C-alpha cells in the first residue's frame, strides 16, 4: 500500500508545481524554506524561519527567505498577517479555512485558538452580494507571560 501523503508532502508538491509553471528552479534553499514553513505550524516571522534553518546548519540569507516567502505567497501556500503595527507574520494557509487568533498587543505573540463554539458562530453567516471563502477572527489583549511580567514589575516597584 502507498503511504498517505502528509500535508507537508502536498505543500511541497504544490510549491514545486508552482515553480515549474513559473519556470523557476526548485533549489535546495527554496525547498528547505518551504519544509520549515510546513513544520512550524503556527504564525511565524521571516526571522523565525531564518533562525530555524541556521540552527539546522543550513545557511541561507535573509533575502532568500524573504524572496521565497514572496513566492509562497504568490503560490497561495502562505498568507501574510499584520496582527499588530510592529511585525509582519506569515502562516501556512489554513486548509480547514477557519482561523481564530489571540494577539498579545504587548509582545506581538500570536496564538492560534481552537474553539468549536467560536467557529460555530459563523456557520450560518451570510453577507449580501458576497461569497465567503473563509474567515479569520482576531482577539487582541495580553498574554499570560506579559500579565505575569507586569504584575512582577508592580510588586518590585512597591518593594523599593
Ligand atoms: Zn505578551
Backbone and ligand atoms as CSV (ligand in chain L), in Angstrom:
chain,resi,resn,atom,element,x,y,z
A,1,UNK,N,N,0.837,-1.202,0.000
A,1,UNK,CA,C,0.000,0.000,0.000
A,1,UNK,C,C,0.874,1.254,0.000
A,2,UNK,N,N,0.490,2.246,-0.781
A,2,UNK,CA,C,1.226,3.513,-0.822
A,2,UNK,C,C,1.012,4.277,0.483
A,3,UNK,N,N,2.065,4.889,1.029
A,3,UNK,CA,C,1.834,5.715,2.232
A,3,UNK,C,C,1.016,6.958,1.873
A,4,UNK,N,N,0.131,7.361,2.763
A,4,UNK,CA,C,-0.688,8.557,2.503
A,4,UNK,C,C,0.199,9.792,2.574
A,5,UNK,N,N,0.111,10.683,1.573
A,5,UNK,CA,C,0.941,11.888,1.643
A,5,UNK,C,C,0.502,12.793,2.792
A,6,UNK,N,N,1.463,13.374,3.495
A,6,UNK,CA,C,1.133,14.289,4.586
A,6,UNK,C,C,0.842,15.667,3.996
A,7,UNK,N,N,0.353,16.570,4.850
A,7,UNK,CA,C,0.125,17.951,4.411
A,7,UNK,C,C,1.411,18.590,3.917
A,8,UNK,N,N,2.523,18.249,4.587
A,8,UNK,CA,C,3.819,18.804,4.184
A,8,UNK,C,C,4.187,18.306,2.780
A,9,UNK,N,N,3.929,17.022,2.504
A,9,UNK,CA,C,4.206,16.478,1.161
A,9,UNK,C,C,3.379,17.215,0.112
A,10,UNK,N,N,2.103,17.415,0.412
A,10,UNK,CA,C,1.199,18.080,-0.535
A,10,UNK,C,C,1.640,19.520,-0.769
A,11,UNK,N,N,2.083,20.178,0.314
A,11,UNK,CA,C,2.529,21.563,0.198
A,11,UNK,C,C,3.789,21.643,-0.662
A,12,UNK,N,N,4.733,20.738,-0.402
A,12,UNK,CA,C,5.966,20.704,-1.211
A,12,UNK,C,C,5.632,20.456,-2.684
A,13,UNK,N,N,4.696,19.543,-2.928
A,13,UNK,CA,C,4.316,19.218,-4.308
A,13,UNK,C,C,3.667,20.430,-4.978
A,14,UNK,N,N,2.801,21.134,-4.218
A,14,UNK,CA,C,2.136,22.326,-4.767
A,14,UNK,C,C,3.176,23.398,-5.098
A,15,UNK,N,N,4.174,23.530,-4.224
A,15,UNK,CA,C,5.216,24.539,-4.439
A,15,UNK,C,C,6.069,24.179,-5.652
A,16,UNK,N,N,6.415,22.907,-5.790
A,16,UNK,CA,C,7.265,22.558,-6.935
A,16,UNK,C,C,6.479,22.674,-8.250
A,17,UNK,N,N,5.167,22.404,-8.219
A,17,UNK,CA,C,4.323,22.651,-9.407
A,17,UNK,C,C,4.318,24.127,-9.778
A,18,UNK,N,N,4.167,24.955,-8.736
A,18,UNK,CA,C,4.132,26.407,-8.945
A,18,UNK,C,C,5.435,26.876,-9.588
A,19,UNK,N,N,6.575,26.394,-9.031
A,19,UNK,CA,C,7.882,26.813,-9.558
A,19,UNK,C,C,8.046,26.368,-11.011
A,20,UNK,N,N,7.592,25.144,-11.280
A,20,UNK,CA,C,7.702,24.613,-12.645
A,20,UNK,C,C,6.896,25.485,-13.618
A,21,UNK,N,N,5.666,25.837,-13.208
A,21,UNK,CA,C,4.817,26.683,-14.059
A,21,UNK,C,C,5.428,28.055,-14.309
A,22,UNK,N,N,6.122,28.570,-13.294
A,22,UNK,CA,C,6.736,29.904,-13.407
A,22,UNK,C,C,8.119,29.802,-14.044
A,23,UNK,N,N,8.522,28.597,-14.399
A,23,UNK,CA,C,9.852,28.334,-14.960
A,23,UNK,C,C,10.961,28.791,-13.999
A,24,UNK,N,N,10.733,28.522,-12.722
A,24,UNK,CA,C,11.754,28.833,-11.709
A,24,UNK,C,C,12.331,27.514,-11.202
A,25,UNK,N,N,13.577,27.537,-10.779
A,25,UNK,CA,C,14.203,26.308,-10.303
A,25,UNK,C,C,13.781,25.998,-8.873
A,26,UNK,N,N,13.578,24.707,-8.610
A,26,UNK,CA,C,13.281,24.285,-7.241
A,26,UNK,C,C,14.616,23.998,-6.547
A,27,UNK,N,N,15.235,25.060,-6.040
A,27,UNK,CA,C,16.567,24.930,-5.435
A,27,UNK,C,C,16.455,24.300,-4.046
A,28,UNK,N,N,17.588,23.823,-3.535
A,28,UNK,CA,C,17.633,23.243,-2.179
A,28,UNK,C,C,17.182,24.281,-1.153
A,29,UNK,N,N,17.566,25.546,-1.380
A,29,UNK,CA,C,17.166,26.632,-0.476
A,29,UNK,C,C,15.654,26.785,-0.421
A,30,UNK,N,N,15.048,26.882,-1.602
A,30,UNK,CA,C,13.583,27.073,-1.658
A,30,UNK,C,C,12.864,25.905,-1.003
A,31,UNK,N,N,13.339,24.711,-1.272
A,31,UNK,CA,C,12.707,23.524,-0.714
A,31,UNK,C,C,12.865,23.472,0.816
A,32,UNK,N,N,14.050,23.864,1.308
A,32,UNK,CA,C,14.288,23.861,2.763
A,32,UNK,C,C,13.408,24.902,3.447
A,33,UNK,N,N,13.242,26.062,2.825
A,33,UNK,CA,C,12.399,27.113,3.408
A,33,UNK,C,C,10.953,26.643,3.438
A,34,UNK,N,N,10.512,26.021,2.359
A,34,UNK,CA,C,9.136,25.527,2.298
A,34,UNK,C,C,8.895,24.456,3.369
A,35,UNK,N,N,9.836,23.541,3.555
A,35,UNK,CA,C,9.580,22.491,4.540
A,35,UNK,C,C,9.653,23.033,5.967
A,36,UNK,N,N,10.460,24.082,6.189
A,36,UNK,CA,C,10.488,24.717,7.511
A,36,UNK,C,C,9.135,25.371,7.802
A,37,UNK,N,N,8.580,26.021,6.789
A,37,UNK,CA,C,7.257,26.646,6.935
A,37,UNK,C,C,6.215,25.574,7.307
A,38,UNK,N,N,6.294,24.417,6.670
A,38,UNK,CA,C,5.341,23.332,6.950
A,38,UNK,C,C,5.482,22.823,8.374
A,39,UNK,N,N,6.729,22.795,8.855
A,39,UNK,CA,C,6.983,22.239,10.183
A,39,UNK,C,C,6.522,23.162,11.297
A,40,UNK,N,N,6.585,24.472,11.098
A,40,UNK,CA,C,6.363,25.434,12.181
A,40,UNK,C,C,4.941,25.369,12.751
A,41,UNK,N,N,3.945,25.266,11.884
A,41,UNK,CA,C,2.577,25.014,12.347
A,41,UNK,C,C,1.990,26.088,13.260
A,42,UNK,N,N,2.406,27.321,13.080
A,42,UNK,CA,C,1.802,28.470,13.777
A,42,UNK,C,C,2.237,29.724,13.037
A,43,UNK,N,N,1.656,30.890,13.333
A,43,UNK,CA,C,2.120,32.098,12.657
A,43,UNK,C,C,3.608,32.332,12.936
A,44,UNK,N,N,4.342,32.778,11.935
A,44,UNK,CA,C,5.791,32.926,12.097
A,44,UNK,C,C,6.276,34.198,11.412
A,45,UNK,N,N,7.461,34.641,11.813
A,45,UNK,CA,C,8.107,35.776,11.156
A,45,UNK,C,C,9.205,35.223,10.247
A,46,UNK,N,N,9.704,36.053,9.342
A,46,UNK,CA,C,10.797,35.640,8.467
A,46,UNK,C,C,12.022,35.260,9.294
A,47,UNK,N,N,12.221,35.989,10.380
A,47,UNK,CA,C,13.360,35.729,11.250
A,47,UNK,C,C,13.314,34.337,11.881
A,48,UNK,N,N,12.104,33.904,12.247
A,48,UNK,CA,C,11.953,32.567,12.844
A,48,UNK,C,C,12.382,31.486,11.856
A,49,UNK,N,N,12.009,31.659,10.583
A,49,UNK,CA,C,12.382,30.683,9.548
A,49,UNK,C,C,13.897,30.680,9.383
A,50,UNK,N,N,14.465,31.881,9.290
A,50,UNK,CA,C,15.916,32.015,9.121
A,50,UNK,C,C,16.649,31.351,10.293
A,51,UNK,N,N,16.158,31.600,11.519
A,51,UNK,CA,C,16.789,31.064,12.718
A,51,UNK,C,C,16.726,29.527,12.750
A,52,UNK,N,N,15.568,28.977,12.378
A,52,UNK,CA,C,15.426,27.514,12.383
A,52,UNK,C,C,16.381,26.872,11.388
A,53,UNK,N,N,16.570,27.516,10.238
A,53,UNK,CA,C,17.498,26.986,9.237
A,53,UNK,C,C,18.939,27.110,9.732
A,54,UNK,N,N,19.243,28.231,10.370
A,54,UNK,CA,C,20.581,28.410,10.958
A,54,UNK,C,C,20.855,27.313,11.981
A,55,UNK,N,N,19.871,27.075,12.859
A,55,UNK,CA,C,20.016,26.053,13.903
A,55,UNK,C,C,20.247,24.676,13.287
A,56,UNK,N,N,19.667,24.449,12.117
A,56,UNK,CA,C,19.845,23.168,11.433
A,56,UNK,C,C,21.105,23.186,10.558
A,57,UNK,N,N,21.942,24.218,10.743
A,57,UNK,CA,C,23.189,24.389,9.985
A,57,UNK,C,C,22.946,24.509,8.478
A,58,UNK,N,N,21.799,25.067,8.123
A,58,UNK,CA,C,21.502,25.297,6.720
A,58,UNK,C,C,21.537,26.811,6.525
A,59,UNK,N,N,22.613,27.288,5.907
A,59,UNK,CA,C,22.795,28.737,5.838
A,59,UNK,C,C,22.144,29.338,4.598
A,60,UNK,N,N,21.198,30.223,4.838
A,60,UNK,CA,C,20.594,30.981,3.741
A,60,UNK,C,C,20.608,32.451,4.147
A,61,UNK,N,N,20.536,33.323,3.162
A,61,UNK,CA,C,20.496,34.747,3.504
A,61,UNK,C,C,19.060,35.122,3.864
A,62,UNK,N,N,18.938,36.200,4.632
A,62,UNK,CA,C,17.596,36.685,4.968
A,62,UNK,C,C,16.845,37.087,3.699
A,63,UNK,N,N,17.600,37.574,2.708
A,63,UNK,CA,C,16.976,37.961,1.440
A,63,UNK,C,C,16.351,36.744,0.744
A,64,UNK,N,N,17.017,35.593,0.825
A,64,UNK,CA,C,16.445,34.376,0.216
A,64,UNK,C,C,15.155,33.977,0.910
A,65,UNK,N,N,15.156,34.096,2.245
A,65,UNK,CA,C,13.941,33.756,2.997
A,65,UNK,C,C,12.815,34.683,2.552
A,66,UNK,N,N,13.131,35.978,2.450
A,66,UNK,CA,C,12.129,36.956,2.024
A,66,UNK,C,C,11.621,36.632,0.616
A,67,UNK,N,N,12.553,36.407,-0.307
A,67,UNK,CA,C,12.153,36.146,-1.697
A,67,UNK,C,C,11.327,34.868,-1.827
A,68,UNK,N,N,11.730,33.831,-1.097
A,68,UNK,CA,C,10.975,32.575,-1.165
A,68,UNK,C,C,9.583,32.751,-0.565
A,69,UNK,N,N,9.491,33.575,0.494
A,69,UNK,CA,C,8.179,33.808,1.107
A,69,UNK,C,C,7.262,34.536,0.124
A,70,UNK,N,N,7.840,35.439,-0.665
A,70,UNK,CA,C,7.043,36.125,-1.690
A,70,UNK,C,C,6.486,35.111,-2.692
A,71,UNK,N,N,7.310,34.117,-3.045
A,71,UNK,CA,C,6.860,33.071,-3.977
A,71,UNK,C,C,5.768,32.211,-3.334
A,72,UNK,N,N,5.973,31.858,-2.058
A,72,UNK,CA,C,4.974,31.043,-1.344
A,72,UNK,C,C,3.641,31.782,-1.208
A,73,UNK,N,N,3.735,33.115,-1.057
A,73,UNK,CA,C,2.525,33.947,-1.004
A,73,UNK,C,C,1.820,33.922,-2.356
A,74,UNK,N,N,2.612,34.122,-3.401
A,74,UNK,CA,C,2.063,34.157,-4.751
A,74,UNK,C,C,1.472,32.802,-5.131
A,75,UNK,N,N,2.065,31.737,-4.609
A,75,UNK,CA,C,1.588,30.381,-4.894
A,75,UNK,C,C,0.366,30.034,-4.044
A,76,UNK,N,N,-0.043,30.982,-3.180
A,76,UNK,CA,C,-1.213,30.755,-2.331
A,76,UNK,C,C,-0.979,29.692,-1.271
A,77,UNK,N,N,0.274,29.490,-0.905
A,77,UNK,CA,C,0.610,28.468,0.087
A,77,UNK,C,C,0.677,29.081,1.479
A,78,UNK,N,N,1.152,30.313,1.550
A,78,UNK,CA,C,1.125,31.011,2.839
A,78,UNK,C,C,0.282,32.277,2.729
A,79,UNK,N,N,-0.155,32.771,3.875
A,79,UNK,CA,C,-0.848,34.060,3.927
A,79,UNK,C,C,-0.036,34.998,4.813
A,80,UNK,N,N,-0.182,36.294,4.548
A,80,UNK,CA,C,0.541,37.290,5.327
A,80,UNK,C,C,-0.434,37.952,6.290
A,81,UNK,N,N,-0.015,38.112,7.527
A,81,UNK,CA,C,-0.841,38.781,8.534
A,81,UNK,C,C,-0.113,40.006,9.032
A,82,UNK,N,N,-0.886,41.031,9.348
A,82,UNK,CA,C,-0.292,42.119,10.102
A,82,UNK,C,C,-1.175,42.299,11.319
A,83,UNK,N,N,-0.878,41.494,12.340
A,83,UNK,CA,C,-1.731,41.463,13.524
A,83,UNK,C,C,-1.589,42.745,14.325
A,84,UNK,N,N,-0.365,43.200,14.481
A,84,UNK,CA,C,-0.121,44.446,15.205
A,84,UNK,C,C,0.702,45.335,14.286
A,85,UNK,N,N,0.865,46.577,14.670
A,85,UNK,CA,C,1.578,47.508,13.819
A,85,UNK,C,C,3.025,47.121,13.556
A,86,UNK,N,N,3.618,46.432,14.530
A,86,UNK,CA,C,5.065,46.275,14.501
A,86,UNK,C,C,5.569,45.204,13.533
A,87,UNK,N,N,4.989,44.023,13.569
A,87,UNK,CA,C,5.631,42.888,12.912
A,87,UNK,C,C,4.716,42.229,11.889
A,88,UNK,N,N,5.293,41.887,10.745
A,88,UNK,CA,C,4.567,41.130,9.732
A,88,UNK,C,C,4.782,39.646,10.025
A,89,UNK,N,N,3.712,38.907,10.048
A,89,UNK,CA,C,3.846,37.471,10.274
A,89,UNK,C,C,3.195,36.718,9.133
A,90,UNK,N,N,3.643,35.495,8.959
A,90,UNK,CA,C,3.129,34.659,7.886
A,90,UNK,C,C,2.566,33.396,8.497
A,91,UNK,N,N,1.801,32.684,7.696
A,91,UNK,CA,C,1.275,31.419,8.179
A,91,UNK,C,C,0.962,30.530,6.994
A,92,UNK,N,N,1.187,29.250,7.192
A,92,UNK,CA,C,0.804,28.283,6.181
A,92,UNK,C,C,-0.706,28.396,6.006
A,93,UNK,N,N,-1.162,28.444,4.775
A,93,UNK,CA,C,-2.592,28.645,4.537
A,93,UNK,C,C,-3.391,27.527,5.200
A,94,UNK,N,N,-4.468,27.943,5.789
A,94,UNK,CA,C,-5.267,27.028,6.574
A,94,UNK,C,C,-6.155,26.198,5.676
A,95,UNK,N,N,-6.000,24.894,5.742
A,95,UNK,CA,C,-6.841,24.106,4.852
A,95,UNK,C,C,-8.203,23.819,5.467
A,96,UNK,N,N,-8.330,24.038,6.778
A,96,UNK,CA,C,-9.668,23.895,7.366
A,96,UNK,C,C,-10.450,25.211,7.242
A,97,UNK,N,N,-9.779,26.268,6.744
A,97,UNK,CA,C,-10.433,27.526,6.402
A,97,UNK,C,C,-11.089,28.263,7.554
A,98,UNK,N,N,-10.688,27.980,8.758
A,98,UNK,CA,C,-11.243,28.721,9.884
A,98,UNK,C,C,-10.119,29.076,10.831
A,99,UNK,N,N,-9.967,30.359,11.094
A,99,UNK,CA,C,-8.855,30.765,11.924
A,99,UNK,C,C,-9.292,31.758,12.977
A,100,UNK,N,N,-8.908,31.472,14.203
A,100,UNK,CA,C,-9.139,32.396,15.305
A,100,UNK,C,C,-7.787,32.637,15.960
A,101,UNK,N,N,-7.444,33.913,16.173
A,101,UNK,CA,C,-6.135,34.238,16.710
A,101,UNK,C,C,-6.276,35.084,17.967
A,102,UNK,N,N,-5.390,34.813,18.926
A,102,UNK,CA,C,-5.278,35.663,20.100
A,102,UNK,C,C,-3.958,36.401,19.967
A,103,UNK,N,N,-4.041,37.717,19.847
A,103,UNK,CA,C,-2.857,38.537,19.598
A,103,UNK,C,C,-2.511,39.333,20.846
A,104,UNK,N,N,-1.299,39.161,21.362
A,104,UNK,CA,C,-0.867,39.966,22.513
A,104,UNK,C,C,-0.330,41.288,21.995
A,105,UNK,N,N,-0.966,42.387,22.420
A,105,UNK,CA,C,-0.566,43.699,21.911
A,105,UNK,C,C,0.679,44.214,22.643
A,106,UNK,N,N,1.144,43.464,23.650
A,106,UNK,CA,C,2.324,43.893,24.409
A,106,UNK,C,C,3.607,43.295,23.851
A,107,UNK,N,N,3.561,42.023,23.427
A,107,UNK,CA,C,4.791,41.382,22.914
A,107,UNK,C,C,4.619,40.866,21.485
A,108,UNK,N,N,3.464,41.104,20.877
A,108,UNK,CA,C,3.202,40.704,19.492
A,108,UNK,C,C,3.123,39.193,19.263
A,109,UNK,N,N,3.006,38.429,20.346
A,109,UNK,CA,C,2.855,36.984,20.187
A,109,UNK,C,C,1.464,36.683,19.643
A,110,UNK,N,N,1.395,35.764,18.699
A,110,UNK,CA,C,0.112,35.375,18.139
A,110,UNK,C,C,-0.101,33.895,18.401
A,111,UNK,N,N,-1.258,33.568,18.949
A,111,UNK,CA,C,-1.558,32.171,19.201
A,111,UNK,C,C,-2.824,31.815,18.446
A,112,UNK,N,N,-2.793,30.645,17.833
A,112,UNK,CA,C,-3.983,30.182,17.129
A,112,UNK,C,C,-4.899,29.507,18.146
A,113,UNK,N,N,-6.164,29.808,18.090
A,113,UNK,CA,C,-7.102,29.281,19.072
A,113,UNK,C,C,-8.019,28.272,18.411
A,114,UNK,N,N,-8.141,27.128,19.027
A,114,UNK,CA,C,-9.104,26.151,18.521
A,114,UNK,C,C,-10.326,26.216,19.412
A,115,UNK,N,N,-11.431,26.622,18.879
A,115,UNK,CA,C,-12.640,26.731,19.691
A,115,UNK,C,C,-13.871,26.512,18.828
A,116,UNK,N,N,-14.491,25.363,19.013
A,116,UNK,CA,C,-15.667,24.980,18.231
A,116,UNK,C,C,-16.785,26.014,18.356
A,117,UNK,N,N,-16.966,26.518,19.583
A,117,UNK,CA,C,-18.050,27.457,19.869
A,117,UNK,C,C,-17.927,28.705,18.988
A,118,UNK,N,N,-16.699,29.248,18.908
A,118,UNK,CA,C,-16.473,30.421,18.079
A,118,UNK,C,C,-16.738,30.101,16.615
A,119,UNK,N,N,-16.186,28.969,16.165
A,119,UNK,CA,C,-16.339,28.616,14.759
A,119,UNK,C,C,-17.799,28.424,14.387
A,120,UNK,N,N,-18.578,27.836,15.316
A,120,UNK,CA,C,-19.997,27.598,15.045
A,120,UNK,C,C,-20.790,28.893,14.905
A,121,UNK,N,N,-20.278,29.969,15.528
A,121,UNK,CA,C,-20.949,31.271,15.428
A,121,UNK,C,C,-21.075,31.713,13.972
A,122,UNK,N,N,-20.138,31.242,13.149
A,122,UNK,CA,C,-20.072,31.753,11.787
A,122,UNK,C,C,-20.622,30.798,10.738
A,123,UNK,N,N,-21.072,29.624,11.167
A,123,UNK,CA,C,-21.516,28.642,10.177
A,123,UNK,C,C,-22.643,29.168,9.304
A,124,UNK,N,N,-23.571,29.915,9.891
A,124,UNK,CA,C,-24.722,30.392,9.118
A,124,UNK,C,C,-24.540,31.838,8.655
A,125,UNK,N,N,-23.348,32.348,8.805
A,125,UNK,CA,C,-23.075,33.742,8.478
A,125,UNK,C,C,-23.172,33.989,6.972
A,126,UNK,N,N,-23.941,35.015,6.606
A,126,UNK,CA,C,-24.032,35.373,5.185
A,126,UNK,C,C,-23.855,36.874,5.041
A,127,UNK,N,N,-23.207,37.274,3.974
A,127,UNK,CA,C,-23.038,38.697,3.689
A,127,UNK,C,C,-23.645,38.944,2.310
A,128,UNK,N,N,-24.586,39.911,2.196
A,128,UNK,CA,C,-25.230,40.147,0.894
A,128,UNK,C,C,-24.207,40.492,-0.190
A,129,UNK,N,N,-24.434,39.966,-1.376
A,129,UNK,CA,C,-23.588,40.235,-2.543
A,129,UNK,C,C,-22.119,39.913,-2.290
A,130,UNK,N,N,-21.899,38.827,-1.524
A,130,UNK,CA,C,-20.521,38.454,-1.193
A,130,UNK,C,C,-20.456,36.959,-0.927
A,131,UNK,N,N,-19.466,36.304,-1.496
A,131,UNK,CA,C,-19.278,34.883,-1.238
A,131,UNK,C,C,-18.136,34.705,-0.253
A,132,UNK,N,N,-18.453,34.175,0.907
A,132,UNK,CA,C,-17.416,33.977,1.927
A,132,UNK,C,C,-16.622,32.718,1.574
A,133,UNK,N,N,-15.314,32.856,1.524
A,133,UNK,CA,C,-14.464,31.695,1.264
A,133,UNK,C,C,-13.860,31.150,2.557
A,134,UNK,N,N,-13.457,32.030,3.408
A,134,UNK,CA,C,-13.029,31.624,4.747
A,134,UNK,C,C,-13.117,32.836,5.653
A,135,UNK,N,N,-12.963,32.599,6.942
A,135,UNK,CA,C,-12.979,33.743,7.846
A,135,UNK,C,C,-11.811,33.664,8.818
A,136,UNK,N,N,-11.531,34.789,9.418
A,136,UNK,CA,C,-10.450,34.850,10.378
A,136,UNK,C,C,-10.845,35.876,11.424
A,137,UNK,N,N,-10.639,35.518,12.670
A,137,UNK,CA,C,-11.093,36.372,13.757
A,137,UNK,C,C,-9.905,36.655,14.670
A,138,UNK,N,N,-9.694,37.925,15.001
A,138,UNK,CA,C,-8.554,38.292,15.840
A,138,UNK,C,C,-9.044,38.850,17.169
A,139,UNK,N,N,-8.540,38.296,18.244
A,139,UNK,CA,C,-8.790,38.869,19.561
A,139,UNK,C,C,-7.500,39.523,20.019
A,140,UNK,N,N,-7.574,40.783,20.466
A,140,UNK,CA,C,-6.389,41.491,20.924
A,140,UNK,C,C,-6.421,41.611,22.438
A,141,UNK,N,N,-5.278,41.417,23.058
A,141,UNK,CA,C,-5.236,41.512,24.511
A,141,UNK,C,C,-3.843,41.308,25.046
A,142,UNK,N,N,-3.771,40.670,26.224
A,142,UNK,CA,C,-2.480,40.488,26.872
A,142,UNK,C,C,-2.273,39.013,27.172
A,143,UNK,N,N,-1.109,38.469,26.779
A,143,UNK,CA,C,-0.839,37.055,27.045
A,143,UNK,C,C,-0.458,36.875,28.511
A,144,UNK,N,N,-0.501,35.638,28.982
A,144,UNK,CA,C,-0.247,35.387,30.403
A,144,UNK,C,C,1.188,35.747,30.798
A,145,UNK,N,N,2.137,35.560,29.855
A,145,UNK,CA,C,3.533,35.919,30.170
A,145,UNK,C,C,3.660,37.417,30.437
A,146,UNK,N,N,3.015,38.229,29.587
A,146,UNK,CA,C,3.082,39.682,29.768
A,146,UNK,C,C,2.365,40.093,31.049
A,147,UNK,N,N,1.243,39.434,31.308
A,147,UNK,CA,C,0.475,39.745,32.521
A,147,UNK,C,C,1.337,39.484,33.753
A,148,UNK,N,N,2.032,38.338,33.718
A,148,UNK,CA,C,2.906,37.962,34.819
A,148,UNK,C,C,4.048,38.976,34.974
A,149,UNK,N,N,4.655,39.346,33.825
A,149,UNK,CA,C,5.778,40.284,33.832
A,149,UNK,C,C,5.347,41.626,34.433
A,150,UNK,N,N,4.170,42.114,34.034
A,150,UNK,CA,C,3.686,43.403,34.524
A,150,UNK,C,C,3.364,43.331,36.020
A,151,UNK,N,N,2.805,42.197,36.431
A,151,UNK,CA,C,2.488,42.001,37.847
A,151,UNK,C,C,3.763,42.016,38.687
A,152,UNK,N,N,4.789,41.309,38.206
A,152,UNK,CA,C,6.081,41.263,38.899
A,152,UNK,C,C,6.680,42.657,39.034
A,153,UNK,N,N,6.569,43.433,37.949
A,153,UNK,CA,C,7.101,44.794,37.934
A,153,UNK,C,C,6.439,45.634,39.015
A,154,UNK,N,N,5.100,45.489,39.105
A,154,UNK,CA,C,4.329,46.251,40.104
A,154,UNK,C,C,4.773,45.877,41.512
A,155,UNK,N,N,4.935,44.562,41.743
A,155,UNK,CA,C,5.331,44.080,43.056
A,155,UNK,C,C,6.722,44.623,43.399
A,156,UNK,N,N,7.646,44.554,42.425
A,156,UNK,CA,C,9.016,45.027,42.657
A,156,UNK,C,C,9.060,46.519,42.966
A,157,UNK,N,N,8.232,47.301,42.247
A,157,UNK,CA,C,8.288,48.740,42.485
A,157,UNK,C,C,7.693,49.097,43.845
A,158,UNK,N,N,6.735,48.282,44.308
A,158,UNK,CA,C,6.167,48.506,45.647
A,158,UNK,C,C,7.186,48.245,46.737
A,159,UNK,N,N,8.037,47.228,46.504
A,159,UNK,CA,C,9.002,46.825,47.495
A,159,UNK,C,C,10.233,47.723,47.565
A,160,UNK,N,N,10.334,48.664,46.631
A,160,UNK,CA,C,11.534,49.501,46.625
A,160,UNK,C,C,11.458,50.627,47.625
L,1,ZN,ZN,ZN,2.544,39.091,25.530
